[in-house]
């Protein structure tokens, strides 16, 4: 009997231990003058390079804000949960992180389109903002259908349009694009196919031939795809991969079949230092786009290094990654949370107090990140200036083109918008309207 | 030769070369299976653990060959620990129990590797170029890199070495006896623990070699763990207990998946090489469950 009791106690202890390992409480004692944020991180697994940098920056920024008195005195608290970039685990983490000490989260950031699709329908019901920082469901940019979903800064359809515009400039103008062949090489997932509606429409309009080739994850072996590309002899390849393994393998395979890297354009989630390094010389010349530029000389980045890392409170074990693509992207996302929180406090007369999800949503929708405001924060030129409105949840819709030189990315264009932003917007509205009709949603009327 | 036929051969050759890379991973599974009749789910994690440690030691300043030797030593320690902490307590348990234990072991190794060396993707430069050899490209129009040829040569060398070990040495005889009946083998004085240690250490070395070649091509990173999924159909086709079977299975899987992906894939929206090998494996399971070279299991009823 004693043995049985011991066994039961052991099992209970093991379960409690496992659960506590799953959600790592950090600074979670949310009170009246604290605002609680979820960190649905992906620190282990194939997408760890992305997750450690992105979520590391969010935690670093929240620490920085707290070290400087919080948001009008409201201190930030957070709790972390590991998703491994897995949609099912993202839902589990969402549920686990949803409330803490009676306070509900006001925003959720999955850093992944599959995860975003998995939780997107919970947002309105739970009064939580889904902040898709340059990823996720594109027609979420239509705020009339998706009031709780935001694409800022900039979605995939704008991204592909900016890439096609860049290619047209290299080729000497849109008329020269007629008859050109482009391969869209993508991971076999919703994320990989996300840009296709806009891409198909634009390439058709320009008289281009579009070939779609998919790669099964994890994508460490891409020989057959690249042999097809060699056979097709495209003028350009747009690469939409995920995970450093797939991303770097694409470049080594391009080198193996002799496809020029300066005719390849990488997606934002393949456009990080961690994606380029493993490919070595094969990566040199590859183009990529950014919605948040790398660099550690932006004043805010330098301040975080000095204050947070200087105090030994930095989240990244390797401080040299501060200022990298993924870290700066996470910083850009976290800055928006805090700006939205400030807006919400002011709009609802709650300065110095925690806000609700609905109030935070209003603050998010009121974001107006002018050049002056970005300069005040210390990230001028790191992200494009933007504002959000009731109808338009995309933000800037702009990207900067970069090229890898073997050591670092060099910015080679300014913040570029699609040639015809109105056309991209019409695609978004059409898609959102179709979704609304299929799901009996009455679009919100924006005054 | 017409360009279409040439292209077909290029796809075929590319598939065969990719198959040798799969075989290298599959060999580690075969070693364990031969000694304990267990499918070692941790083999993918061992590949990741071994090559990440190897690169980690080099980052600490060890020269290439010393880092390689230290990693081999580490894999022997992993083998020893596995034998002491996992296999010995589970001796005489069912195969299912051992299978579950290897799943757990895989998670432990994944976690240990990331905790010890970090999660950053590393580049591994073996000094073997992965660019087309121009002489071959110019003469027959097929793009093959030096890394492709090296992988093929390494796989052939390892198969021959392991085949000699298993068939021509007393250790090999002992291994086969243990796999056949551990109790009987032990009763006639075959040192079961030493055999297990040897096998797990050998599987660790095979994992390191496979990890080096894969790491050189795709970077040293967590996704290497998923290579185990590529090895499974190879083993089903070649036979779980056959070393030559791992090579033949790898060649069949590699060539079939590439040809199917290029010629049939577009009709299914592409990316069929993720599941096509499993369809082939199911076919083999139905027609020849022991695989091409596996031992036919006959049970008295």
Contacts between the chains, C-beta under 8 A, distances in Angstrom:
chain1	res1	chain2	res2	distance
A	43	B	119	6.5
A	44	B	110	7.6
A	44	B	111	7.6
A	44	B	114	5.8
A	44	B	119	6.5
A	44	B	222	7.2
A	45	B	222	5.4
A	46	B	221	6.9
A	46	B	222	4.9
A	46	B	223	4.3
A	46	B	226	7.5
A	48	B	114	7.3
A	48	B	119	3.7
A	48	B	222	6.1
A	49	B	119	6.6
A	49	B	120	6.2
A	49	B	121	5.4
A	49	B	221	7.8
A	52	B	119	5.7
A	188	B	269	7.9
A	188	B	270	6.8
A	188	B	271	3.6
A	188	B	274	7.1
A	212	B	270	7.2
A	213	B	270	5.7
A	214	B	269	6.7
A	214	B	270	3.9
A	214	B	271	4.0
A	215	B	271	6.2
A	216	B	271	4.2
A	216	B	272	7.9
A	216	B	273	6.1
A	216	B	274	2.9
A	216	B	275	7.7
A	217	B	274	7.5
A	218	B	223	4.0
A	218	B	226	4.8
A	219	B	223	7.7
A	220	B	214	6.7
A	220	B	217	7.6
A	220	B	218	4.4
A	220	B	223	5.7
A	220	B	224	7.3
A	220	B	226	7.4
A	220	B	227	7.1
A	221	B	18	5.7
A	221	B	21	7.5
A	221	B	230	7.4
A	221	B	273	7.8
A	223	B	14	4.7
A	223	B	15	7.3
A	223	B	17	7.9
A	223	B	18	5.4
A	223	B	258	6.2
A	224	B	11	6.6
A	224	B	14	7.2
A	224	B	15	7.5
A	224	B	257	7.4
A	224	B	258	4.5
A	224	B	261	4.0
A	224	B	262	5.1
A	224	B	265	7.5
A	224	B	273	6.3
A	225	B	261	7.5
A	225	B	270	8.0
A	227	B	7	7.5
A	227	B	10	6.2
A	227	B	11	5.5
A	227	B	14	6.0
A	227	B	258	7.6
A	227	B	262	6.4
A	228	B	262	5.8
A	230	B	143	7.5
A	231	B	7	5.8
A	243	B	223	6.0
A	244	B	121	4.1
A	244	B	219	6.2
A	244	B	221	5.4
A	244	B	223	7.6
A	245	B	121	7.7
A	245	B	218	5.3
A	245	B	219	6.4
A	245	B	221	5.3
A	245	B	222	7.7
A	245	B	223	3.4
A	245	B	224	7.6
A	246	B	223	7.5
A	248	B	121	7.1
A	248	B	218	6.3
A	248	B	219	4.7
A	249	B	217	7.0
A	249	B	218	4.6
A	249	B	219	7.7
A	252	B	130	5.6
A	252	B	217	6.0
A	252	B	218	7.2
A	255	B	130	6.9
A	255	B	131	5.7
A	256	B	130	6.1
A	256	B	131	6.5
A	256	B	132	6.1
A	256	B	143	6.1
A	256	B	145	5.5
A	257	B	132	7.4
A	257	B	143	5.7
A	258	B	132	6.3
A	258	B	143	7.0
A	274	B	120	6.5
A	274	B	121	5.1
A	275	B	121	7.8
A	277	B	121	6.6
A	277	B	122	7.7
A	277	B	123	5.3
A	277	B	219	7.5
A	278	B	121	5.0
A	278	B	122	6.9
A	278	B	123	4.8
A	278	B	218	7.0
A	278	B	219	2.5
A	278	B	220	7.3
A	278	B	221	6.9
A	279	B	123	7.7
A	279	B	219	7.1
A	280	B	123	5.6
A	280	B	125	6.5
A	282	B	130	7.3
A	317	B	118	6.4
A	318	B	118	7.0
A	318	B	120	6.9
A	321	B	120	7.9
